[in-house]
Amino acid sequence: MLTCRNVWKKLTPLARASSAVCRQNVRRTGLNNARTPLCVPVAHMSTGPAGGGGDNLKYALLVGAAFVGGLTYAVVTLKRDQQRHQERLAEISSRRQKSAAKQAATPLQTEPPAAEAAQTEAHLEPKPEVPAAEVAEAAAPSETTEQSPASKPASPKLPSHAPYLLIGGGTASFAAARSIRARDPGAKVLIVTDEPDLPYMRPPLSKELWFSDDPSVTETLRFKQWNGKERSIYFQPPSFYIDPEDLNSAENGGVAVLASRKVVHMDVRGNKVKLDDDTEISYDKCLIATGGVPRNLQVIERAGEEVMKRTTLFRKIEDFKALDNVSRNKQSITIIGGGFLGSELACALGRRSTESGLEVIQMFPEKGNMGKVLPEYLSNWTTEKVKKEGVKVLTEALVKSVSYKDDKLEIKLKDGRLVKTDHIVAAVGLEPNVDLAKSAGLEVDSDFGGYRVNAELQARSNIWVAGDAACFYDIRLGRRRVEHHDHAVVSGRLAGENMTGASKPYWHQSMFWSDLGPDVGYEAIGIVDSSLPTVGVFAKATAKDTPKAATEESGTGIRSESETEDTASSAVASTTPSPAVQHKDEYGKGVIFYLRDKVVVGIILWNVFNRMPIARKIIKDGEEHADLNEVAKLFNIHED
């Protein structure tokens, strides 16, 4: 109909001109019938015979042809418009079916907002007349009704602005959120994490969860601590958080978690970020707590898809679930790495091997377990302890190549040894996640890695960094980067305070701990590096000197939670004389001091628990000590 009207508008002037010429010729014909003129006018519009008969015929034919042509064009165009309209209806219908199927396959996907649904319904109603621009727009793919296969599920209605934006959903972010809310009770905090889970603690993934008797532990993620008390790995239940779409309207503020979303770009000048679904969120204050990603061996990465499919890089909840499944269905697992994570997993899987017959192998380039941290004599003792847990330990093992052959992984070492196994766990360290450094223009430390920040954990105006990704200036020990749970708690808490205007430097020395099962564990603080000079003072252990006994006394398996700063100032040296250790190579419990320029810069408490504030005070004082045996008495290691 639209086309027919346009054609008629174009033909109207021509038709009017033709009719005027015809009427003029008729008048001339009438005059000729009344009398014969002396001379006949010459027609200027035609080369036909005099009198205008040829002109009338041609104009009539022209008008008729134009009318027939316009009518034919209008009919054809209307048929094509109707066909396109039917195709559009079919396309929209199919999209709705695909969207329904996609929602059925993904229960967690939110339904489209009502406004979007109304917009979709509006497309289904045919309209008598639609401008050409609207027809072209309707023919384009609709973002509200269709998504590409690579796109993420439809986001909820997100706030366009967050006063406090925390990037990363780990321990540091959660600690910062609680700190912000403590100082600013009405604060509105948005946590953006690329993991599908709410904030949780990572230490139990390599410790207590492996010793659970609950067959559904991979689903519940609840575990019994060494003291028998049960808890979840999640810091808070879902009811603690508010929905992201309710953040702006929350009268008393709150903490919202936007899961399965990744920040891919930062606009520092504009104080805003872009997510992987192109959503933009502005902020007043921002914390980067992106943590790190597990490193892998290049020989494994180059080995091909079959080897990579049988390799676990242990870090997240899904890694724990996957490795738990492997340990129940495979005959052999090889752990590459002799650090904290590798040794903890080796002991955990070793205990399971006694029940299921699973072969557990641990290999590392050092001479003993945790050889980069512990002095050699203690590293060797720890290695024997791991072997007693049912683990086959290969020391000074440098991996040359890895291949997949005859349904087995073959690990060739540089000294010629060959290990055949079903699965590999690569526990060879962590790489700080600094993906945002380029777009944000932030500095990455060339020595330690991570975002370079000052003593207040600030990288730029309105931007702070905490946790594994922060390379901070320790006012006592210099520039450092720490990858432990307690540091994530301490740095996250400090960053949160500074985001609310505290302006505090990093002076609290964070600790870390590692348990080789319920019977042997240690806590450490400061710089603990086996290349430094060390002095160890040991005593005979009792039944109270185990991680299990420590948690029974403190009431928590996350031992850093039981610390109080007050304990350090009230430390009193034991008056009990130091008894001689009966067994020369029996390191039941003790204190190892790490020295730099005769000053204690690091301390390990070996099976000595709930004394960390004392160690913290010693490092904070930074004094030289003539007799470290006297200093060891502060920890009361010789008391039963």
KEBA-744781 format. One line per 4 residues: number of its first residue (from 1); their letters; for each residue z, x, y of C-alpha. Coordinates in steps of 0.2 Angstrom, whole numbers, plus 5000, padded with zeros to 4 digits. Last residue first. Layout:
<rs>
NUM) A) Z/X/Y  ...
</rs>
This chain:
<rs>
640) DEHI) 5394/5272/4850  5394/5282/4866  5385/5299/4866  5370/5291/4876
636) NFLK) 5381/5286/4890  5365/5286/4902  5375/5296/4916  5379/5309/4902
632) AVEN) 5361/5314/4903  5364/5321/4921  5377/5333/4913  5364/5339/4900
628) LDAH) 5352/5341/4914  5362/5356/4921  5356/5364/4937  5349/5348/4944
624) EEGD) 5336/5348/4958  5335/5332/4969  5322/5319/4970  5334/5305/4975
620) KIIK) 5322/5292/4970  5319/5300/4953  5338/5300/4949  5339/5282/4956
616) RAIP) 5326/5275/4944  5333/5283/4929  5350/5274/4933  5340/5258/4936
612) MRNF) 5332/5260/4918  5348/5260/4909  5346/5243/4899  5340/5253/4884
608) VNWL) 5341/5269/4875  5330/5271/4860  5321/5285/4868  5324/5284/4887
604) IIGV) 5309/5293/4895  5311/5300/4912  5298/5306/4925  5298/5316/4942
600) VVKD) 5314/5327/4939  5313/5341/4951  5312/5359/4945  5295/5361/4953
596) RLYF) 5289/5347/4943  5300/5341/4928  5299/5328/4915  5317/5323/4908
592) IVGK) 5318/5316/4890  5334/5306/4886  5340/5302/4869  5341/5291/4853
588) GYED) 5339/5294/4835  5328/5310/4836  5332/5317/4819  5324/5334/4817
584) KHQV) 5339/5344/4819  5350/5332/4809  5368/5332/4813  5366/5331/4832
580) APSP) 5381/5339/4840  5393/5328/4849  5393/5328/4868  5411/5325/4874
576) TTSA) 5415/5307/4880  5418/5306/4899  5402/5297/4902  5395/5298/4919
572) VASS) 5397/5283/4930  5382/5273/4936  5387/5260/4950  5372/5263/4961
568) ATDE) 5359/5261/4948  5366/5245/4941  5364/5236/4957  5345/5237/4956
564) TESE) 5345/5225/4942  5334/5225/4926  5333/5211/4914  5315/5207/4918
560) SRIG) 5309/5225/4914  5314/5222/4896  5301/5209/4892  5309/5204/4876
556) TGSE) 5323/5194/4885  5341/5190/4882  5348/5207/4888  5360/5210/4873
552) ETAA) 5349/5203/4860  5334/5211/4868  5342/5228/4866  5348/5225/4848
548) KPTD) 5330/5222/4843  5323/5236/4853  5335/5248/4843  5350/5258/4847
544) KATA) 5364/5245/4842  5363/5250/4824  5368/5268/4829  5358/5283/4835
540) KAFV) 5364/5301/4834  5362/5310/4851  5347/5318/4860  5345/5328/4876
536) GVTP) 5327/5332/4880  5321/5344/4894  5302/5344/4898  5290/5355/4907
532) LSSD) 5274/5345/4912  5258/5345/4901  5266/5330/4891  5264/5319/4906
528) VIGI) 5277/5306/4910  5276/5303/4929  5289/5290/4934  5298/5279/4922
524) AEYG) 5299/5277/4904  5306/5265/4891  5306/5268/4872  5306/5259/4856
520) VDPG) 5310/5261/4837  5317/5248/4826  5309/5232/4830  5291/5239/4828
516) LDSW) 5284/5254/4837  5289/5247/4854  5282/5253/4871  5290/5252/4888
512) FMSQ) 5285/5254/4906  5294/5256/4922  5290/5253/4940  5298/5265/4953
508) HWYP) 5302/5254/4969  5296/5264/4984  5280/5255/4988  5281/5252/5007
504) KSAG) 5286/5236/5015  5276/5227/5029  5285/5210/5026  5272/5200/5035
500) TMNE) 5268/5186/5022  5254/5197/5014  5267/5210/5013  5279/5200/5002
496) GALR) 5264/5195/4991  5259/5214/4990  5277/5219/4985  5278/5206/4971
492) GSVV) 5261/5210/4964  5266/5229/4965  5282/5226/4955  5275/5214/4942
488) AHDH) 5259/5224/4939  5270/5240/4939  5281/5231/4926  5266/5227/4915
484) HEVR) 5258/5244/4915  5243/5253/4920  5248/5264/4935  5237/5273/4948
480) RRGL) 5245/5286/4959  5245/5295/4975  5261/5304/4979  5278/5304/4969
476) RIDY) 5290/5298/4982  5280/5288/4995  5269/5282/4981  5252/5280/4989
472) FCAA) 5242/5267/4979  5227/5267/4968  5227/5248/4964  5216/5241/4950
468) DGAV) 5230/5241/4937  5241/5230/4947  5240/5226/4966  5227/5226/4980
464) WINS) 5228/5220/4998  5216/5213/5010  5220/5204/5027  5215/5220/5037
460) RAQL) 5209/5233/5024  5215/5241/5008  5234/5237/5010  5246/5241/4996
456) EANV) 5260/5245/5008  5259/5263/5004  5241/5264/5007  5226/5258/4997
452) RYGG) 5212/5266/4987  5204/5253/4975  5204/5260/4957  5200/5277/4950
448) FDSD) 5212/5291/4948  5202/5306/4955  5188/5298/4965  5198/5284/4973
444) VELG) 5187/5269/4976  5185/5264/4995  5182/5246/5000  5165/5240/5008
440) ASKA) 5168/5222/5002  5151/5221/4994  5152/5238/4986  5171/5238/4981
436) LDVN) 5169/5220/4972  5165/5227/4955  5181/5238/4955  5188/5234/4938
432) PELG) 5199/5248/4933  5193/5256/4917  5206/5256/4903  5210/5267/4889
428) VAAV) 5204/5273/4872  5210/5258/4861  5193/5255/4851  5197/5244/4836
424) IHDT) 5185/5246/4822  5181/5235/4808  5175/5236/4789  5179/5255/4786
420) KVLR) 5172/5271/4779  5178/5287/4786  5169/5303/4784  5177/5320/4788
416) GDKL) 5165/5334/4794  5175/5342/4808  5165/5333/4821  5170/5316/4813
412) KIEL) 5158/5304/4805  5163/5285/4806  5154/5275/4793  5155/5256/4796
408) KDDK) 5152/5246/4779  5140/5233/4773  5129/5246/4765  5127/5256/4781
404) YSVS) 5132/5253/4799  5134/5269/4809  5146/5278/4820  5144/5296/4826
400) KVLA) 5154/5312/4831  5171/5305/4833  5184/5318/4836  5199/5318/4825
396) ETLV) 5213/5330/4829  5225/5318/4819  5220/5306/4805  5234/5293/4802
392) KVGE) 5234/5282/4787  5246/5268/4792  5259/5260/4780  5274/5259/4793
388) KKVK) 5280/5276/4786  5264/5283/4793  5269/5277/4810  5286/5285/4809
384) ETTW) 5278/5302/4804  5267/5301/4820  5283/5297/4830  5291/5313/4824
380) NSLY) 5275/5323/4828  5275/5316/4846  5293/5320/4848  5290/5338/4844
376) EPLV) 5275/5339/4855  5283/5332/4870  5278/5314/4873  5264/5307/4885
372) KGMN) 5247/5315/4880  5252/5316/4862  5256/5298/4861  5254/5299/4842
368) GKEP) 5251/5317/4836  5240/5332/4837  5228/5324/4849  5210/5319/4845
364) FMQI) 5214/5301/4838  5213/5292/4822  5222/5277/4815  5218/5269/4798
360) VELG) 5225/5253/4791  5220/5247/4774  5224/5229/4771  5234/5226/4755
356) SETS) 5240/5209/4761  5259/5211/4762  5260/5229/4765  5245/5229/4776
352) RRGL) 5254/5217/4788  5267/5231/4792  5253/5243/4795  5244/5230/4807
348) ACAL) 5259/5230/4819  5262/5249/4817  5243/5253/4821  5243/5240/4835
344) ESGL) 5257/5248/4844  5250/5266/4841  5233/5261/4848  5240/5252/4863
340) FGGG) 5252/5265/4868  5241/5280/4865  5233/5287/4849  5216/5280/4850
336) IITI) 5203/5274/4837  5210/5260/4826  5201/5258/4809  5203/5242/4800
332) SQKN) 5200/5240/4781  5199/5226/4768  5193/5211/4779  5198/5193/4780
328) RSVN) 5216/5192/4786  5215/5207/4798  5198/5201/4805  5206/5184/4810
324) DLAK) 5220/5193/4819  5208/5204/4827  5198/5189/4834  5214/5180/4840
320) FDEI) 5221/5195/4849  5204/5198/4857  5203/5180/4862  5220/5182/4871
316) KRFL) 5214/5197/4881  5213/5216/4880  5208/5224/4864  5190/5231/4863
312) TTRK) 5185/5225/4846  5171/5233/4836  5162/5225/4821  5148/5216/4832
308) MVEE) 5146/5233/4841  5142/5242/4825  5128/5229/4820  5121/5229/4838
304) GARE) 5118/5247/4839  5126/5264/4838  5124/5269/4856  5139/5259/4862
300) IVQL) 5149/5266/4848  5145/5284/4851  5148/5281/4870  5166/5276/4865
296) NRPV) 5173/5261/4874  5184/5258/4889  5194/5242/4890  5191/5232/4907
292) GGTA) 5203/5233/4921  5215/5223/4933  5206/5211/4945  5221/5210/4957
288) ILCK) 5213/5209/4974  5224/5200/4986  5217/5190/5001  5225/5183/5017
284) DYSI) 5217/5170/5028  5204/5164/5016  5186/5157/5015  5179/5150/4999
280) ETDD) 5160/5150/4995  5153/5142/4980  5137/5151/4973  5141/5147/4955
276) DLKV) 5147/5165/4952  5159/5164/4967  5157/5169/4985  5171/5176/4995
272) KNGR) 5176/5173/5013  5185/5182/5028  5169/5184/5038  5171/5202/5041
268) VDMH) 5176/5206/5023  5162/5196/5015  5166/5198/4997  5154/5195/4983
264) VVKR) 5155/5191/4964  5171/5181/4963  5172/5175/4945  5176/5157/4939
260) SALV) 5183/5153/4921  5199/5147/4929  5203/5140/4946  5222/5141/4947
256) AVGG) 5232/5132/4960  5249/5137/4967  5258/5125/4979  5259/5118/4996
252) NEAS) 5272/5106/5001  5260/5092/5008  5247/5096/4995  5231/5089/5003
248) NLDE) 5222/5106/5004  5227/5111/4986  5222/5095/4978  5205/5100/4972
244) PDIY) 5212/5116/4965  5224/5106/4954  5242/5110/4955  5252/5122/4945
240) FSPP) 5269/5122/4937  5264/5107/4926  5252/5119/4916  5267/5128/4909
236) QFYI) 5273/5144/4917  5272/5163/4913  5262/5160/4897  5266/5171/4882
232) SREK) 5277/5157/4876  5295/5159/4871  5306/5160/4855  5323/5168/4854
228) GNWQ) 5326/5179/4838  5332/5194/4847  5317/5204/4843  5307/5191/4852
224) KFRL) 5300/5176/4843  5283/5171/4847  5273/5157/4855  5254/5159/4857
220) TETV) 5253/5141/4850  5235/5143/4843  5235/5161/4837  5253/5158/4831
216) SPDD) 5248/5144/4819  5253/5154/4803  5271/5155/4811  5280/5170/4804
212) SFWL) 5277/5181/4819  5277/5200/4818  5260/5202/4826  5264/5191/4841
208) EKSL) 5279/5203/4845  5269/5218/4850  5251/5220/4854  5247/5203/4862
204) PPRM) 5266/5202/4867  5262/5215/4881  5249/5204/4889  5259/5192/4900
200) YPLD) 5250/5175/4904  5242/5167/4920  5232/5151/4915  5218/5154/4903
196) PEDT) 5199/5152/4904  5197/5170/4910  5187/5174/4926  5201/5171/4937
192) VILV) 5203/5163/4954  5221/5160/4960  5223/5149/4975  5239/5149/4985
188) KAGP) 5245/5136/4998  5261/5141/5006  5274/5128/5010  5289/5139/5003
184) DRAR) 5283/5154/5013  5295/5169/5008  5297/5163/4990  5280/5155/4989
180) ISRA) 5272/5172/4993  5283/5181/4980  5278/5168/4967  5260/5170/4970
176) AAFS) 5261/5189/4971  5270/5189/4954  5256/5178/4947  5242/5189/4954
172) ATGG) 5250/5205/4947  5253/5197/4930  5235/5192/4927  5223/5179/4935
168) GILL) 5212/5189/4946  5207/5186/4964  5221/5179/4974  5217/5169/4990
164) YPAH) 5231/5164/5002  5226/5152/5016  5213/5145/5005  5197/5137/5013
160) SPLK) 5183/5127/5006  5194/5119/4993  5185/5115/4977  5179/5098/4971
156) PSAP) 5178/5102/4953  5165/5114/4947  5150/5108/4936  5149/5118/4921
152) KSAP) 5141/5135/4923  5123/5139/4925  5113/5148/4911  5105/5132/4904
148) SQET) 5100/5126/4921  5109/5111/4927  5103/5093/4931  5110/5077/4938
144) TESP) 5118/5083/4954  5107/5097/4958  5092/5086/4958  5075/5094/4953
140) AAAE) 5061/5090/4966  5051/5074/4964  5064/5065/4975  5061/5077/4989
136) AVEA) 5042/5075/4988  5044/5056/4989  5056/5058/5003  5043/5068/5013
132) APVE) 5029/5055/5009  5039/5041/5016  5044/5028/5004  5039/5009/5004
128) PKPE) 5043/4996/4991  5058/5005/4984  5062/5007/4966  5081/5009/4961
124) LHAE) 5084/5023/4949  5086/5036/4962  5101/5026/4970  5110/5028/4953
120) TQAA) 5110/5047/4955  5117/5046/4972  5131/5034/4966  5135/5046/4952
116) EAAP) 5136/5060/4965  5148/5050/4976  5159/5046/4961  5161/5064/4957
112) PETQ) 5153/5071/4941  5164/5071/4926  5174/5087/4923  5170/5099/4908
108) LPTA) 5184/5102/4897  5177/5092/4882  5161/5102/4882  5149/5095/4868
104) AQKA) 5152/5077/4874  5149/5082/4892  5132/5091/4887  5127/5076/4877
100) ASKQ) 5131/5065/4892  5121/5076/4904  5106/5077/4892  5106/5058/4892
96) RRSS) 5107/5057/4911  5093/5069/4912  5082/5059/4900  5085/5044/4911
92) IEAL) 5080/5053/4927  5064/5060/4919  5059/5043/4912  5062/5035/4930
88) REQH) 5052/5049/4938  5038/5046/4925  5037/5028/4929  5036/5032/4948
84) RQQD) 5023/5044/4945  5012/5031/4935  5016/5018/4949  5010/5031/4962
80) RKLT) 4994/5034/4952  4990/5016/4951  4993/5013/4969  4981/5028/4973
76) VVAY) 4968/5021/4962  4969/5004/4970  4969/5011/4988  4954/5022/4985
72) TLGG) 4944/5008/4978  4949/4997/4993  4944/5011/5005  4928/5014/4997
68) VFAA) 4923/4995/4996  4928/4993/5015  4918/5009/5020  4903/5004/5010
64) GVLL) 4903/4986/5018  4905/4993/5035  4891/5005/5033  4880/4993/5025
60) AYKL) 4882/4981/5039  4879/4994/5051  4863/4999/5043  4857/4981/5042
56) NDGG) 4860/4978/5060  4852/4994/5065  4836/4990/5056  4834/4973/5064
52) GGAP) 4837/4981/5081  4821/4973/5090  4810/4988/5088  4808/4996/5071
48) GTSM) 4820/5009/5065  4825/5026/5073  4842/5019/5077  4856/5019/5090
44) HAVP) 4845/5021/5106  4835/5005/5103  4820/5005/5115  4819/4990/5127
40) VCLP) 4803/4980/5126  4792/4979/5141  4785/4964/5150  4797/4952/5142
36) TRAN) 4792/4938/5131  4802/4922/5135  4815/4912/5126  4814/4920/5109
32) NLGT) 4815/4937/5116  4831/4932/5125  4839/4927/5109  4834/4944/5101
28) RRVN) 4843/4953/5115  4859/4943/5113  4859/4946/5094  4857/4965/5098
24) QRCV) 4872/4965/5109  4882/4956/5096  4877/4969/5083  4882/4983/5094
20) ASSA) 4899/4975/5097  4902/4973/5078  4898/4991/5075  4911/4997/5088
16) RALP) 4925/4986/5081  4921/4992/5063  4922/5010/5069  4939/5007/5078
12) TLKK) 4946/4998/5063  4941/5011/5050  4955/5024/5053  4969/5010/5053
8) WVNR) 4962/5002/5037  4963/5019/5028  4981/5021/5033  4985/5004/5028
4) CTLM) 4978/5006/5011  4987/5022/5008  5004/5014/5012  5000/5000/5000
</rs>
